[in-house]
Amino acid sequence: MRNARARHKGRIDGWQDRAEYRLLVALSFILCLGMVTAQRTVTLVKGQRPATGQGLISEAWAAAHATAGYAFII
């Protein structure tokens, strides 16, 4: 009986960790979307093409996932 409770608690903790990570990625995405938009705007004002072959949203998602992992290094 005790093992069943321990396994259940492990699933709950895992769910909370996943929800926390998704929230962190969502918040990072908003910040990264602003940064990527600003970077692209400056690049276009200079008359250059964007350096990456990615779209705006995909580049922001990639940056958000890349930066979110660093939050847990503490």
PyMOL Python script that loads the backbone (N, CA, C, O; Angstrom):
from pymol import cmd

cmd.read_pdbstr("""\
ATOM      1  N   MET A   1       0.822  -1.195   0.000  1.00  0.00           N
ATOM      2  CA  MET A   1       0.000   0.000   0.000  1.00  0.00           C
ATOM      3  C   MET A   1       0.867   1.261   0.000  1.00  0.00           C
ATOM      4  O   MET A   1       0.549   2.251  -0.659  1.00  0.00           O
ATOM      5  N   ARG A   2       1.936   1.205   0.731  1.00  0.00           N
ATOM      6  CA  ARG A   2       2.787   2.380   0.832  1.00  0.00           C
ATOM      7  C   ARG A   2       3.438   2.718  -0.519  1.00  0.00           C
ATOM      8  O   ARG A   2       3.564   3.889  -0.876  1.00  0.00           O
ATOM      9  N   ASN A   3       3.842   1.695  -1.253  1.00  0.00           N
ATOM     10  CA  ASN A   3       4.444   1.943  -2.563  1.00  0.00           C
ATOM     11  C   ASN A   3       3.472   2.617  -3.516  1.00  0.00           C
ATOM     12  O   ASN A   3       3.872   3.471  -4.307  1.00  0.00           O
ATOM     13  N   ALA A   4       2.212   2.247  -3.450  1.00  0.00           N
ATOM     14  CA  ALA A   4       1.208   2.868  -4.319  1.00  0.00           C
ATOM     15  C   ALA A   4       1.092   4.356  -4.003  1.00  0.00           C
ATOM     16  O   ALA A   4       0.973   5.174  -4.914  1.00  0.00           O
ATOM     17  N   ARG A   5       1.125   4.705  -2.740  1.00  0.00           N
ATOM     18  CA  ARG A   5       1.060   6.132  -2.361  1.00  0.00           C
ATOM     19  C   ARG A   5       2.304   6.874  -2.820  1.00  0.00           C
ATOM     20  O   ARG A   5       2.214   8.006  -3.297  1.00  0.00           O
ATOM     21  N   ALA A   6       3.453   6.253  -2.680  1.00  0.00           N
ATOM     22  CA  ALA A   6       4.703   6.897  -3.093  1.00  0.00           C
ATOM     23  C   ALA A   6       4.722   7.117  -4.601  1.00  0.00           C
ATOM     24  O   ALA A   6       5.166   8.164  -5.072  1.00  0.00           O
ATOM     25  N   ARG A   7       4.237   6.126  -5.363  1.00  0.00           N
ATOM     26  CA  ARG A   7       4.192   6.294  -6.807  1.00  0.00           C
ATOM     27  C   ARG A   7       3.215   7.392  -7.207  1.00  0.00           C
ATOM     28  O   ARG A   7       3.484   8.171  -8.122  1.00  0.00           O
ATOM     29  N   HIS A   8       2.084   7.449  -6.519  1.00  0.00           N
ATOM     30  CA  HIS A   8       1.093   8.482  -6.826  1.00  0.00           C
ATOM     31  C   HIS A   8       1.662   9.865  -6.538  1.00  0.00           C
ATOM     32  O   HIS A   8       1.484  10.786  -7.335  1.00  0.00           O
ATOM     33  N   LYS A   9       2.343  10.016  -5.407  1.00  0.00           N
ATOM     34  CA  LYS A   9       2.939  11.305  -5.077  1.00  0.00           C
ATOM     35  C   LYS A   9       3.990  11.686  -6.115  1.00  0.00           C
ATOM     36  O   LYS A   9       4.120  12.862  -6.455  1.00  0.00           O
ATOM     37  N   GLY A  10       4.730  10.724  -6.614  1.00  0.00           N
ATOM     38  CA  GLY A  10       5.721  10.990  -7.655  1.00  0.00           C
ATOM     39  C   GLY A  10       5.079  11.511  -8.925  1.00  0.00           C
ATOM     40  O   GLY A  10       5.623  12.399  -9.582  1.00  0.00           O
ATOM     41  N   ARG A  11       3.924  10.965  -9.274  1.00  0.00           N
ATOM     42  CA  ARG A  11       3.214  11.451 -10.460  1.00  0.00           C
ATOM     43  C   ARG A  11       2.712  12.870 -10.263  1.00  0.00           C
ATOM     44  O   ARG A  11       2.750  13.680 -11.189  1.00  0.00           O
ATOM     45  N   ILE A  12       2.240  13.174  -9.057  1.00  0.00           N
ATOM     46  CA  ILE A  12       1.749  14.528  -8.787  1.00  0.00           C
ATOM     47  C   ILE A  12       2.902  15.521  -8.858  1.00  0.00           C
ATOM     48  O   ILE A  12       2.768  16.586  -9.460  1.00  0.00           O
ATOM     49  N   ASP A  13       4.016  15.184  -8.256  1.00  0.00           N
ATOM     50  CA  ASP A  13       5.175  16.076  -8.297  1.00  0.00           C
ATOM     51  C   ASP A  13       5.656  16.276  -9.730  1.00  0.00           C
ATOM     52  O   ASP A  13       6.020  17.387 -10.114  1.00  0.00           O
ATOM     53  N   GLY A  14       5.660  15.212 -10.516  1.00  0.00           N
ATOM     54  CA  GLY A  14       6.066  15.322 -11.908  1.00  0.00           C
ATOM     55  C   GLY A  14       5.124  16.230 -12.688  1.00  0.00           C
ATOM     56  O   GLY A  14       5.559  16.998 -13.546  1.00  0.00           O
ATOM     57  N   TRP A  15       3.832  16.140 -12.386  1.00  0.00           N
ATOM     58  CA  TRP A  15       2.845  16.991 -13.046  1.00  0.00           C
ATOM     59  C   TRP A  15       3.088  18.455 -12.695  1.00  0.00           C
ATOM     60  O   TRP A  15       3.009  19.326 -13.562  1.00  0.00           O
ATOM     61  N   GLN A  16       3.380  18.721 -11.441  1.00  0.00           N
ATOM     62  CA  GLN A  16       3.633  20.099 -11.020  1.00  0.00           C
ATOM     63  C   GLN A  16       4.898  20.643 -11.665  1.00  0.00           C
ATOM     64  O   GLN A  16       4.951  21.810 -12.053  1.00  0.00           O
ATOM     65  N   ASP A  17       5.908  19.803 -11.778  1.00  0.00           N
ATOM     66  CA  ASP A  17       7.147  20.236 -12.433  1.00  0.00           C
ATOM     67  C   ASP A  17       6.911  20.559 -13.900  1.00  0.00           C
ATOM     68  O   ASP A  17       7.425  21.553 -14.413  1.00  0.00           O
ATOM     69  N   ARG A  18       6.137  19.720 -14.573  1.00  0.00           N
ATOM     70  CA  ARG A  18       5.841  19.978 -15.989  1.00  0.00           C
ATOM     71  C   ARG A  18       5.037  21.258 -16.166  1.00  0.00           C
ATOM     72  O   ARG A  18       5.288  22.040 -17.083  1.00  0.00           O
ATOM     73  N   ALA A  19       4.063  21.465 -15.274  1.00  0.00           N
ATOM     74  CA  ALA A  19       3.248  22.689 -15.360  1.00  0.00           C
ATOM     75  C   ALA A  19       4.109  23.919 -15.092  1.00  0.00           C
ATOM     76  O   ALA A  19       3.949  24.949 -15.749  1.00  0.00           O
ATOM     77  N   GLU A  20       5.013  23.813 -14.138  1.00  0.00           N
ATOM     78  CA  GLU A  20       5.911  24.933 -13.828  1.00  0.00           C
ATOM     79  C   GLU A  20       6.827  25.229 -15.012  1.00  0.00           C
ATOM     80  O   GLU A  20       7.057  26.390 -15.347  1.00  0.00           O
ATOM     81  N   TYR A  21       7.351  24.175 -15.645  1.00  0.00           N
ATOM     82  CA  TYR A  21       8.225  24.361 -16.799  1.00  0.00           C
ATOM     83  C   TYR A  21       7.467  25.001 -17.960  1.00  0.00           C
ATOM     84  O   TYR A  21       7.984  25.901 -18.621  1.00  0.00           O
ATOM     85  N   ARG A  22       6.242  24.537 -18.206  1.00  0.00           N
ATOM     86  CA  ARG A  22       5.445  25.114 -19.299  1.00  0.00           C
ATOM     87  C   ARG A  22       5.125  26.576 -19.041  1.00  0.00           C
ATOM     88  O   ARG A  22       5.145  27.386 -19.968  1.00  0.00           O
ATOM     89  N   LEU A  23       4.831  26.921 -17.800  1.00  0.00           N
ATOM     90  CA  LEU A  23       4.582  28.321 -17.459  1.00  0.00           C
ATOM     91  C   LEU A  23       5.847  29.144 -17.670  1.00  0.00           C
ATOM     92  O   LEU A  23       5.791  30.260 -18.187  1.00  0.00           O
ATOM     93  N   LEU A  24       6.970  28.598 -17.275  1.00  0.00           N
ATOM     94  CA  LEU A  24       8.236  29.301 -17.459  1.00  0.00           C
ATOM     95  C   LEU A  24       8.552  29.499 -18.941  1.00  0.00           C
ATOM     96  O   LEU A  24       9.031  30.562 -19.335  1.00  0.00           O
ATOM     97  N   VAL A  25       8.290  28.487 -19.756  1.00  0.00           N
ATOM     98  CA  VAL A  25       8.517  28.611 -21.204  1.00  0.00           C
ATOM     99  C   VAL A  25       7.564  29.640 -21.798  1.00  0.00           C
ATOM    100  O   VAL A  25       7.956  30.416 -22.669  1.00  0.00           O
ATOM    101  N   ALA A  26       6.311  29.653 -21.332  1.00  0.00           N
ATOM    102  CA  ALA A  26       5.339  30.618 -21.855  1.00  0.00           C
ATOM    103  C   ALA A  26       5.760  32.046 -21.538  1.00  0.00           C
ATOM    104  O   ALA A  26       5.665  32.928 -22.391  1.00  0.00           O
ATOM    105  N   LEU A  27       6.223  32.275 -20.317  1.00  0.00           N
ATOM    106  CA  LEU A  27       6.691  33.617 -19.949  1.00  0.00           C
ATOM    107  C   LEU A  27       7.957  33.989 -20.712  1.00  0.00           C
ATOM    108  O   LEU A  27       8.120  35.129 -21.147  1.00  0.00           O
ATOM    109  N   SER A  28       8.846  33.022 -20.869  1.00  0.00           N
ATOM    110  CA  SER A  28      10.064  33.272 -21.646  1.00  0.00           C
ATOM    111  C   SER A  28       9.731  33.555 -23.105  1.00  0.00           C
ATOM    112  O   SER A  28      10.379  34.380 -23.750  1.00  0.00           O
ATOM    113  N   PHE A  29       8.710  32.860 -23.624  1.00  0.00           N
ATOM    114  CA  PHE A  29       8.305  33.075 -25.011  1.00  0.00           C
ATOM    115  C   PHE A  29       7.855  34.518 -25.234  1.00  0.00           C
ATOM    116  O   PHE A  29       8.195  35.124 -26.250  1.00  0.00           O
ATOM    117  N   ILE A  30       7.105  35.059 -24.303  1.00  0.00           N
ATOM    118  CA  ILE A  30       6.639  36.448 -24.437  1.00  0.00           C
ATOM    119  C   ILE A  30       7.826  37.406 -24.484  1.00  0.00           C
ATOM    120  O   ILE A  30       7.864  38.317 -25.312  1.00  0.00           O
ATOM    121  N   LEU A  31       8.782  37.198 -23.604  1.00  0.00           N
ATOM    122  CA  LEU A  31       9.978  38.052 -23.605  1.00  0.00           C
ATOM    123  C   LEU A  31      10.804  37.855 -24.873  1.00  0.00           C
ATOM    124  O   LEU A  31      11.261  38.818 -25.487  1.00  0.00           O
ATOM    125  N   CYS A  32      10.986  36.597 -25.254  1.00  0.00           N
ATOM    126  CA  CYS A  32      11.782  36.311 -26.457  1.00  0.00           C
ATOM    127  C   CYS A  32      11.101  36.817 -27.718  1.00  0.00           C
ATOM    128  O   CYS A  32      11.773  37.260 -28.650  1.00  0.00           O
ATOM    129  N   LEU A  33       9.775  36.756 -27.758  1.00  0.00           N
ATOM    130  CA  LEU A  33       9.051  37.269 -28.919  1.00  0.00           C
ATOM    131  C   LEU A  33       9.294  38.771 -29.069  1.00  0.00           C
ATOM    132  O   LEU A  33       9.481  39.266 -30.180  1.00  0.00           O
ATOM    133  N   GLY A  34       9.289  39.486 -27.959  1.00  0.00           N
ATOM    134  CA  GLY A  34       9.594  40.924 -28.001  1.00  0.00           C
ATOM    135  C   GLY A  34      11.015  41.188 -28.462  1.00  0.00           C
ATOM    136  O   GLY A  34      11.261  42.100 -29.251  1.00  0.00           O
ATOM    137  N   MET A  35      11.944  40.393 -27.970  1.00  0.00           N
ATOM    138  CA  MET A  35      13.347  40.582 -28.349  1.00  0.00           C
ATOM    139  C   MET A  35      13.581  40.243 -29.828  1.00  0.00           C
ATOM    140  O   MET A  35      14.281  40.973 -30.530  1.00  0.00           O
ATOM    141  N   VAL A  36      13.005  39.153 -30.288  1.00  0.00           N
ATOM    142  CA  VAL A  36      13.179  38.755 -31.685  1.00  0.00           C
ATOM    143  C   VAL A  36      12.522  39.783 -32.607  1.00  0.00           C
ATOM    144  O   VAL A  36      13.069  40.114 -33.659  1.00  0.00           O
ATOM    145  N   THR A  37      11.359  40.283 -32.216  1.00  0.00           N
ATOM    146  CA  THR A  37      10.692  41.305 -33.016  1.00  0.00           C
ATOM    147  C   THR A  37      11.542  42.568 -33.100  1.00  0.00           C
ATOM    148  O   THR A  37      11.686  43.156 -34.172  1.00  0.00           O
ATOM    149  N   ALA A  38      12.102  42.981 -31.973  1.00  0.00           N
ATOM    150  CA  ALA A  38      12.961  44.174 -31.966  1.00  0.00           C
ATOM    151  C   ALA A  38      14.211  43.949 -32.816  1.00  0.00           C
ATOM    152  O   ALA A  38      14.635  44.832 -33.561  1.00  0.00           O
ATOM    153  N   GLN A  39      14.787  42.768 -32.693  1.00  0.00           N
ATOM    154  CA  GLN A  39      15.988  42.463 -33.471  1.00  0.00           C
ATOM    155  C   GLN A  39      15.688  42.468 -34.970  1.00  0.00           C
ATOM    156  O   GLN A  39      16.456  43.009 -35.766  1.00  0.00           O
ATOM    157  N   ARG A  40      14.572  41.863 -35.341  1.00  0.00           N
ATOM    158  CA  ARG A  40      14.203  41.835 -36.761  1.00  0.00           C
ATOM    159  C   ARG A  40      13.883  43.233 -37.286  1.00  0.00           C
ATOM    160  O   ARG A  40      14.216  43.563 -38.425  1.00  0.00           O
ATOM    161  N   THR A  41      13.241  44.047 -36.463  1.00  0.00           N
ATOM    162  CA  THR A  41      12.906  45.407 -36.876  1.00  0.00           C
ATOM    163  C   THR A  41      14.176  46.216 -37.126  1.00  0.00           C
ATOM    164  O   THR A  41      14.278  46.921 -38.130  1.00  0.00           O
ATOM    165  N   VAL A  42      15.129  46.115 -36.227  1.00  0.00           N
ATOM    166  CA  VAL A  42      16.398  46.835 -36.395  1.00  0.00           C
ATOM    167  C   VAL A  42      17.122  46.340 -37.645  1.00  0.00           C
ATOM    168  O   VAL A  42      17.689  47.131 -38.398  1.00  0.00           O
ATOM    169  N   THR A  43      17.096  45.026 -37.859  1.00  0.00           N
ATOM    170  CA  THR A  43      17.753  44.463 -39.037  1.00  0.00           C
ATOM    171  C   THR A  43      17.107  44.974 -40.324  1.00  0.00           C
ATOM    172  O   THR A  43      17.803  45.306 -41.283  1.00  0.00           O
ATOM    173  N   LEU A  44      15.775  45.037 -40.340  1.00  0.00           N
ATOM    174  CA  LEU A  44      15.084  45.525 -41.536  1.00  0.00           C
ATOM    175  C   LEU A  44      15.304  47.020 -41.760  1.00  0.00           C
ATOM    176  O   LEU A  44      15.398  47.470 -42.902  1.00  0.00           O
ATOM    177  N   VAL A  45      15.387  47.786 -40.678  1.00  0.00           N
ATOM    178  CA  VAL A  45      15.654  49.226 -40.809  1.00  0.00           C
ATOM    179  C   VAL A  45      17.039  49.460 -41.406  1.00  0.00           C
ATOM    180  O   VAL A  45      17.245  50.404 -42.169  1.00  0.00           O
ATOM    181  N   LYS A  46      17.976  48.598 -41.054  1.00  0.00           N
ATOM    182  CA  LYS A  46      19.325  48.710 -41.624  1.00  0.00           C
ATOM    183  C   LYS A  46      19.370  48.275 -43.085  1.00  0.00           C
ATOM    184  O   LYS A  46      20.355  48.524 -43.779  1.00  0.00           O
ATOM    185  N   GLY A  47      18.313  47.631 -43.547  1.00  0.00           N
ATOM    186  CA  GLY A  47      18.256  47.191 -44.942  1.00  0.00           C
ATOM    187  C   GLY A  47      18.836  45.812 -45.167  1.00  0.00           C
ATOM    188  O   GLY A  47      19.154  45.455 -46.301  1.00  0.00           O
ATOM    189  N   GLN A  48      18.980  45.029 -44.109  1.00  0.00           N
ATOM    190  CA  GLN A  48      19.539  43.687 -44.226  1.00  0.00           C
ATOM    191  C   GLN A  48      18.424  42.654 -44.091  1.00  0.00           C
ATOM    192  O   GLN A  48      17.321  42.964 -43.641  1.00  0.00           O
ATOM    193  N   ARG A  49      18.730  41.426 -44.488  1.00  0.00           N
ATOM    194  CA  ARG A  49      17.785  40.324 -44.303  1.00  0.00           C
ATOM    195  C   ARG A  49      18.054  39.655 -42.964  1.00  0.00           C
ATOM    196  O   ARG A  49      19.181  39.703 -42.470  1.00  0.00           O
ATOM    197  N   PRO A  50      17.043  39.032 -42.367  1.00  0.00           N
ATOM    198  CA  PRO A  50      17.270  38.289 -41.110  1.00  0.00           C
ATOM    199  C   PRO A  50      18.285  37.173 -41.308  1.00  0.00           C
ATOM    200  O   PRO A  50      18.286  36.505 -42.341  1.00  0.00           O
ATOM    201  N   ALA A  51      19.136  36.974 -40.332  1.00  0.00           N
ATOM    202  CA  ALA A  51      20.224  36.012 -40.445  1.00  0.00           C
ATOM    203  C   ALA A  51      19.734  34.569 -40.384  1.00  0.00           C
ATOM    204  O   ALA A  51      20.354  33.687 -40.977  1.00  0.00           O
ATOM    205  N   THR A  52      18.641  34.314 -39.682  1.00  0.00           N
ATOM    206  CA  THR A  52      18.162  32.942 -39.548  1.00  0.00           C
ATOM    207  C   THR A  52      17.147  32.622 -40.628  1.00  0.00           C
ATOM    208  O   THR A  52      16.529  33.518 -41.204  1.00  0.00           O
ATOM    209  N   GLY A  53      16.984  31.347 -40.895  1.00  0.00           N
ATOM    210  CA  GLY A  53      16.001  30.906 -41.866  1.00  0.00           C
ATOM    211  C   GLY A  53      14.673  30.559 -41.208  1.00  0.00           C
ATOM    212  O   GLY A  53      13.778  30.020 -41.858  1.00  0.00           O
ATOM    213  N   GLN A  54      14.541  30.867 -39.919  1.00  0.00           N
ATOM    214  CA  GLN A  54      13.332  30.543 -39.169  1.00  0.00           C
ATOM    215  C   GLN A  54      12.327  31.678 -39.239  1.00  0.00           C
ATOM    216  O   GLN A  54      12.667  32.825 -39.528  1.00  0.00           O
ATOM    217  N   GLY A  55      11.089  31.327 -38.968  1.00  0.00           N
ATOM    218  CA  GLY A  55      10.060  32.346 -38.841  1.00  0.00           C
ATOM    219  C   GLY A  55      10.158  33.035 -37.480  1.00  0.00           C
ATOM    220  O   GLY A  55      10.901  32.599 -36.601  1.00  0.00           O
ATOM    221  N   LEU A  56       9.422  34.083 -37.328  1.00  0.00           N
ATOM    222  CA  LEU A  56       9.458  34.874 -36.095  1.00  0.00           C
ATOM    223  C   LEU A  56       9.027  34.052 -34.886  1.00  0.00           C
ATOM    224  O   LEU A  56       9.712  34.046 -33.863  1.00  0.00           O
ATOM    225  N   ILE A  57       7.898  33.358 -34.998  1.00  0.00           N
ATOM    226  CA  ILE A  57       7.374  32.576 -33.881  1.00  0.00           C
ATOM    227  C   ILE A  57       8.280  31.396 -33.556  1.00  0.00           C
ATOM    228  O   ILE A  57       8.545  31.132 -32.383  1.00  0.00           O
ATOM    229  N   SER A  58       8.756  30.686 -34.564  1.00  0.00           N
ATOM    230  CA  SER A  58       9.607  29.528 -34.306  1.00  0.00           C
ATOM    231  C   SER A  58      10.937  29.933 -33.677  1.00  0.00           C
ATOM    232  O   SER A  58      11.473  29.210 -32.837  1.00  0.00           O
ATOM    233  N   GLU A  59      11.459  31.065 -34.071  1.00  0.00           N
ATOM    234  CA  GLU A  59      12.702  31.544 -33.459  1.00  0.00           C
ATOM    235  C   GLU A  59      12.478  31.926 -31.998  1.00  0.00           C
ATOM    236  O   GLU A  59      13.333  31.671 -31.150  1.00  0.00           O
ATOM    237  N   ALA A  60      11.331  32.534 -31.703  1.00  0.00           N
ATOM    238  CA  ALA A  60      11.013  32.894 -30.320  1.00  0.00           C
ATOM    239  C   ALA A  60      10.798  31.651 -29.465  1.00  0.00           C
ATOM    240  O   ALA A  60      11.238  31.616 -28.316  1.00  0.00           O
ATOM    241  N   TRP A  61      10.125  30.618 -30.007  1.00  0.00           N
ATOM    242  CA  TRP A  61       9.926  29.370 -29.252  1.00  0.00           C
ATOM    243  C   TRP A  61      11.256  28.688 -28.976  1.00  0.00           C
ATOM    244  O   TRP A  61      11.483  28.189 -27.874  1.00  0.00           O
ATOM    245  N   ALA A  62      12.133  28.664 -29.966  1.00  0.00           N
ATOM    246  CA  ALA A  62      13.442  28.043 -29.786  1.00  0.00           C
ATOM    247  C   ALA A  62      14.251  28.770 -28.711  1.00  0.00           C
ATOM    248  O   ALA A  62      14.899  28.137 -27.879  1.00  0.00           O
ATOM    249  N   ALA A  63      14.208  30.086 -28.736  1.00  0.00           N
ATOM    250  CA  ALA A  63      14.922  30.860 -27.720  1.00  0.00           C
ATOM    251  C   ALA A  63      14.312  30.654 -26.334  1.00  0.00           C
ATOM    252  O   ALA A  63      15.037  30.587 -25.342  1.00  0.00           O
ATOM    253  N   ALA A  64      12.991  30.555 -26.262  1.00  0.00           N
ATOM    254  CA  ALA A  64      12.324  30.349 -24.973  1.00  0.00           C
ATOM    255  C   ALA A  64      12.691  28.994 -24.376  1.00  0.00           C
ATOM    256  O   ALA A  64      12.963  28.897 -23.179  1.00  0.00           O
ATOM    257  N   HIS A  65      12.699  27.950 -25.199  1.00  0.00           N
ATOM    258  CA  HIS A  65      13.074  26.624 -24.703  1.00  0.00           C
ATOM    259  C   HIS A  65      14.549  26.581 -24.313  1.00  0.00           C
ATOM    260  O   HIS A  65      14.919  25.902 -23.355  1.00  0.00           O
ATOM    261  N   ALA A  66      15.380  27.293 -25.043  1.00  0.00           N
ATOM    262  CA  ALA A  66      16.803  27.305 -24.731  1.00  0.00           C
ATOM    263  C   ALA A  66      17.079  28.030 -23.412  1.00  0.00           C
ATOM    264  O   ALA A  66      17.942  27.602 -22.645  1.00  0.00           O
ATOM    265  N   THR A  67      16.369  29.104 -23.144  1.00  0.00           N
ATOM    266  CA  THR A  67      16.632  29.879 -21.928  1.00  0.00           C
ATOM    267  C   THR A  67      15.918  29.323 -20.706  1.00  0.00           C
ATOM    268  O   THR A  67      16.394  29.520 -19.588  1.00  0.00           O
ATOM    269  N   ALA A  68      14.799  28.639 -20.875  1.00  0.00           N
ATOM    270  CA  ALA A  68      14.026  28.145 -19.738  1.00  0.00           C
ATOM    271  C   ALA A  68      14.797  27.093 -18.938  1.00  0.00           C
ATOM    272  O   ALA A  68      14.641  27.004 -17.720  1.00  0.00           O
ATOM    273  N   GLY A  69      15.610  26.315 -19.602  1.00  0.00           N
ATOM    274  CA  GLY A  69      16.388  25.297 -18.898  1.00  0.00           C
ATOM    275  C   GLY A  69      17.384  25.865 -17.910  1.00  0.00           C
ATOM    276  O   GLY A  69      17.719  25.210 -16.923  1.00  0.00           O
ATOM    277  N   TYR A  70      17.859  27.061 -18.156  1.00  0.00           N
ATOM    278  CA  TYR A  70      18.831  27.677 -17.270  1.00  0.00           C
ATOM    279  C   TYR A  70      18.222  28.120 -15.938  1.00  0.00           C
ATOM    280  O   TYR A  70      18.963  28.390 -14.993  1.00  0.00           O
ATOM    281  N   ALA A  71      16.926  28.200 -15.842  1.00  0.00           N
ATOM    282  CA  ALA A  71      16.271  28.617 -14.599  1.00  0.00           C
ATOM    283  C   ALA A  71      16.446  27.579 -13.499  1.00  0.00           C
ATOM    284  O   ALA A  71      16.369  27.925 -12.320  1.00  0.00           O
ATOM    285  N   PHE A  72      16.678  26.324 -13.847  1.00  0.00           N
ATOM    286  CA  PHE A  72      16.767  25.256 -12.860  1.00  0.00           C
ATOM    287  C   PHE A  72      18.206  24.917 -12.478  1.00  0.00           C
ATOM    288  O   PHE A  72      18.431  23.947 -11.755  1.00  0.00           O
ATOM    289  N   ILE A  73      19.168  25.681 -12.939  1.00  0.00           N
ATOM    290  CA  ILE A  73      20.575  25.384 -12.650  1.00  0.00           C
ATOM    291  C   ILE A  73      20.983  25.824 -11.235  1.00  0.00           C
ATOM    292  O   ILE A  73      21.978  25.333 -10.701  1.00  0.00           O
ATOM    293  N   ILE A  74      20.261  26.698 -10.658  1.00  0.00           N
ATOM    294  CA  ILE A  74      20.619  27.271  -9.349  1.00  0.00           C
ATOM    295  C   ILE A  74      21.010  26.267  -8.333  1.00  0.00           C
ATOM    296  O   ILE A  74      21.331  26.626  -7.201  1.00  0.00           O
TER     297      ILE A  74
END
""", "prot")
cmd.dss("prot")
cmd.show_as("cartoon", "prot")
cmd.util.cbc("prot")
cmd.orient("prot")
